[in-house]
């Protein structure tokens, strides 16, 4: 980044000298100016500056609270028109925020003593917290998580939906029992990823998925064209009830494992090759042609695997109906599974959750933070080609040409 000069006005200096915010009053304008300097560097031009090197334009800003060791700061984070600007400023503080909040939650739910709470939080952020303060912060976090989880989804449509579930150990009715957490990620019409919501249930059932998806629709979820998930019957049924006519893409990673589980060990390397050829076809017509060429070989060497292939190959290649650049990122639930790995890292500390409320607090807090990072960061997909494809489908114009080979749709 280029060198720049930071200025502090007299009002901030007086607040620093005589106010109760101390260093926070000084740090706030400095960080705001750093954010503006980052945007200038990103665009290659300052506000209203005319230059041949300009690479875009500003598009206002959004407010962001940042909790630091000197207090909570109110920052103005700039936006650009293309939605590609992403500041590196929050990366360090996001880690400390998560560590502090999650450590406090973990200590509360595990019944750690007040003395130990003070020791750990003093080490984390340089000041002591009483037990009553911990309770207050936990209550505040519950409110924030609930506000995020119940927010309206009406402002955008979400053409792409990815769903998955994980299982956590929770104390219920005097015993440790498995509890399901269902998660949904949407990609909106602007190409931004958003974590849409989460739902807890005593098991992964059709009714649980139906309740979750209906809740998303009540909050305004609409415009879903493609949904990617594993082949859980209840989930697929709930999706088709909620969004008639949608394209359901069976997760190719799950499907591949299902096929290989039924493949003799000596034939698995060859099966990997066959699956690559089938799943990377240019269209479903091309996939069917390739499948016919190898089906006899598979029947001879792995008849049980052939049954799985025949039962799921069409659904596992449903994404081939889309323009090529959208296929790679929509063919699996890997996007959600990588996020689940982040939850797992924190789950290892807690091990067994004391109640459902603690699950919603910890997972919900991480969902809300990740949602903010995704929805205000770099675009995940460029949507122009999809919107053109969608318009053709709605007019009923036949698409007789085979679609191009898959390619990344990275913004």
N, C-alpha and C positions, 0 to 999 in steps of 0.2 A: 504494500500500500504506500502511496506517496506521503511525504511529510506534510503535516497540517498543523495549524495553530489552534489551540483551545482557548476560548474566552469565557470568563465567569463574570456575570453582571453583579452590580453592587448589592442587589436584593439577596442574591444567593450568598454573598460573602457575609452580609449581616445575619442571615439565617444560620450560617455556620458558626458565627461568633456568639450569637445570643439565643438562638433557637434550641429546641430540644431534639432536633433530628441529627445534629452533629455532622459526622462525615457523610451521612446519606445525602445531605443537602449539597455537598460538594461533588459527590460521585455521580449524582443523577445527570447534571448537565454535561459532564465529561463523557459519560457513556452515550448520551443522546448525540453528541457531536461525533463520536466515533462511529455510530451507526450511520449517520449521514455521510461521513467520509468513506465508509465501506460501500455505500450505494454509489457515490461519485466514482469510486474506483471501478465498480462493477459496470457502470454505464459508460465510463470514459468521458463523462462531462458532468459539470455541476448544474444546479438548478438554473434554468433559463440560459444556460451557456450554449452558444452556437459553435459546433466543432465538427469536422469531418470524421473524427474518431468516435462519435457518439454511437452506442450500441443499443439504445432503447430510451425509454422515458419513465419518469416517476409517475406513481399513481396513488398519491396520498400515503397514509400510514395507519397502523392499528396500535392500540395501547397494549402493553405487556407489563405485568408485575414481575419483578425479579427479587427474590429473597436472597439477601447476602448477609455477611457477618455484621455489617453496619446498619442493617435495617432493610425494609422493603422499599424498592425503588419503582417509580412510575416512569416507564420508558415509552418513547414514540418510535416504533419500528417501521421504517419506510418500506413501501411496496413498489414494484415496477409493473408495467402493463402486461408483460409476458408472464409474470408470476415465477420468474426464475431466480430472483435474488434470495439468497439465504445467508444470514449472518453467522459468523463463527463465534460471536460474542457469548452466546448462551451455553455453549457446549460444556464448559467447565462448571458453570453455575447450575446447570440442569442436573449434573451428576451429584453435586453437593445437596441440592434441594431434595432429590430422590433419596439420597443416603440419610439425610436428616429426618424427613417425614416418615420414611419406611422404618427407620430405626426406632423412632418414637412409637409408631404403631405396633411394631413387633414387641417392644418392651411392655407396652400397655397390655396387649392381648396375652402375653406370657406371664404377667404378674410379677415383673421385675421390681425390686425394691426401689423406693424413692432415692436412696443413696446411690444405687447403681445408675438410675436414670440421670442423676446430676453428673456423675462421673463421665458417662458416655457422651451426653449432649454437650458438656463443657469441652470435651475433646473435639467434638464435631464442629462446633460453631463458636467457641470461645466465650460462652456465657452459660449460666446455670438455668435450669428449668425445674420448677416445682412439680409435684404430682398433679396439682390442680391445673397448672399451665398445660401439662401434657394432655389432660382430659379436655381442656378447652380447644387445643389445637386439633385433637382427634375429632371433636364435634364440628369444628370449622371445616375440616377435610371432608367429613361426611356430607356436609351441605354442598361443598364444591363438586363432589362426585355425583351427588343426586342432581344438581343443576345441569351437569354435563350429560348425564344419562337420560334426562327427560327433555332435553332441548328439542326445539322444532327442527324437522328436516324438510320443511316446505319450501325453503328458499331455492333449492337446487333439485334437479332430477339426477338420478343415479343409474346410468345405463348398465354399469357392471357391479356385480355383487359377489363377494367371496365369503364363505362361511365355514367355520370349523369349530370343534369343541375340544376341551381338555378336561381332565379329571383331577381333583384335589382331595386330600384327606381332611375331613372335618369332624369334630366331635359333635355328635347328635344323639340324643336319647340314650346317654350313658355309654356310648361306644364310638369308635372311630369308623366313619363310613365314607365311602366314595361319593363325591358330589360333582356334578357336571357344571362347567362354565361354558356357555355358548357365546361365540363372538361373531360379529359381522363387520366386514370392511366394505366400503363402497368407493367407487371411482365416479366422481360427479362429471357433469357435462363440460366442465372446464378442464378436466384431466387431473384433478387433485385427488389424492387418497384421503379418506376420512374413516376413522373408526366410528361406526354408527351406533353401536351399543353392545351391551352384554346382558346375559340372563343366567341366573343360577337355577338348577333343578336337581332333584334327588336322583335323576337318571337321564340318560339320553334317549328320550322317548318321542314318539310322534306328537303327543300332546305338548311336550315341552318345547319342541321346535315350532309348533303351530302357535303357541302363546307368544314366543319370542318374535316371530315374524309378524304376527298381527299387531304386536306392540310397536314395531318399527313402522308399520303402515299407519297406525293411529297418529304417530308423531309426524307423518307426512312423507314417508318413503314412497317414491313413485318413479316411473320411467324405466324400470328394470327390464333390460333386454337379454342379458346374459348373466347366469348365476353359476358359480363354480363351487363344488363341494365334493365330499366323498359320497359313496353310494348308500348311505344310511336311508332306508326306506321311508322312515318317518319324515326326515328332512326333505327328501325329494318330493314327497306327497304334499308337505306343507308349502313348499315353493310353488308347485304347480297350482295349488288351490289359490294362493295369494296373487300370483302373476300369470294368469292364463296366457299361453302362447309363448312364454319365454323360452330361450335356448338354455337347456341345462347341460353344463359341461362337467362330466365326471372327472375328478382330479386324476391326471395321468400318473402322478407319482404313486397314489394309492392303487390305481389300476395295475400298474406295472408290478407292484409287490404282490397283488392278488394272483396275477398270472404266474410269476416266478415261484410263488409258494406251491403251485401245482405242477411245477416243472422238475423233472429229475435233475440231480446235481450235474451229471455229465453233459446235459444239454442246455444248461443255463447260459453259457457264453453265447451260444448260437441264438437262444431266445432273445437275449439282449439285442442282438443285431436285427432280428426280425421285428421286434417292437420299435426300434429306432426307425426302421423303414416304414412301418405302418403309421406311426404317430406323426411322422414328419412328412406325410404325403401332402400334395398341393391342394387336394380337395377330397371329399368323401368318395367321389367316383374313382379317383386315383387310388385311394386307400382300399376300396373294394377290389380293384384290379390286382393290387399287390397281395392282398390277402388270399385271393383265389390261387395265386401262383405258389404260395407257401403252405396252404392249408393241408395238402396231402402229406407233406413232410412233417408238419406238426402232429397230425393224427397218428403217424407212425411212431414218433418219438416221445410225444407228450400229450396223450389223448385227454387227460384231465384239464390240462392247460388250454387245450383247444376249446373245451366247453366254456371256460371262463372268457376266453377271447370272443367267441361267438355271442355270448350274452351281454358283453359290455363294450365292444369295440366302437359301435356307432356312437354311443354316448360319450366315450372317451375322445372321440374326434369331432364332436359337435362344434368345437371352436373353429374348425376349418371353414365354416360358413362365413366367418368374418374376414375382412381384409387382412392380408398377411402380417402386417406390422403389429397387430393386436394379439396374435395367437400365443406368443411365448409367455407373456405375463398373465394370461388368463387361462392357461391350460392346466394349472395346478393350484393348490391352496398354499403354496410355499410362502406367499406374502404373509398370511395369517400365522403359519407355523413358525416363521422366524420371530414374530412378535410373541408367540407362546413361549419360545425359548427364553425370552427376556423375563417373562413371568416365572418360569421355572427356576431361573437363577436366584430370584428372591424367595421363591417357595422353599428352597433348600435351607434357608435360614429359619423359616417358621416351622417347617416340617409338617406339623399338624395344626390346622386352624381351630381355634376354640369355639367358633360359631360361624354361621353364614354371614353375619354382619362384617366380620373381620375379612372374609373373602372378598366381599363387594368393595370394602374400603381399599384393600391393597391392590387388587386387580383393577378396580375402577380408577384409582389414582394414576396408575401406570397407563391405562387406556386414555385418560384425559390428557396427560402430558404428551404421549405419542401422537394423539390426534392433533394436538396443537402444532407439533413439529411438522407433521405431514401436511396439514391443511394450509399452513402458511409458508411452506418450503417450496422447493422446486417441483414443477409439474411432473407427474408420474407418466402421463401419456399425452400425446398430442391428439386431439379429438376430431380434427377437421375431416379426415378421411372416413372416420366412422360415421359422422353426421351425414356425409354424402351417401354412404352406403345405406344408412337408416332411411333417408328420404326416398331412395330407390325402392326399398322394401315396402314402404308405406304406400307408394303409388302403384305397387303391384307389377313393376317393370321386371321381366324375367332377366336373370343374370346367367347367360349361357356360357360365358367364358370361365375357364378355371382360374381360380385366384392365384396370385403370385406366391412364391415361396415365403415362409415365415421370415420376419425380420424384426429387430427391436424397434419399439416405438418410444424410445427414450427422448424426453424433451431436451 
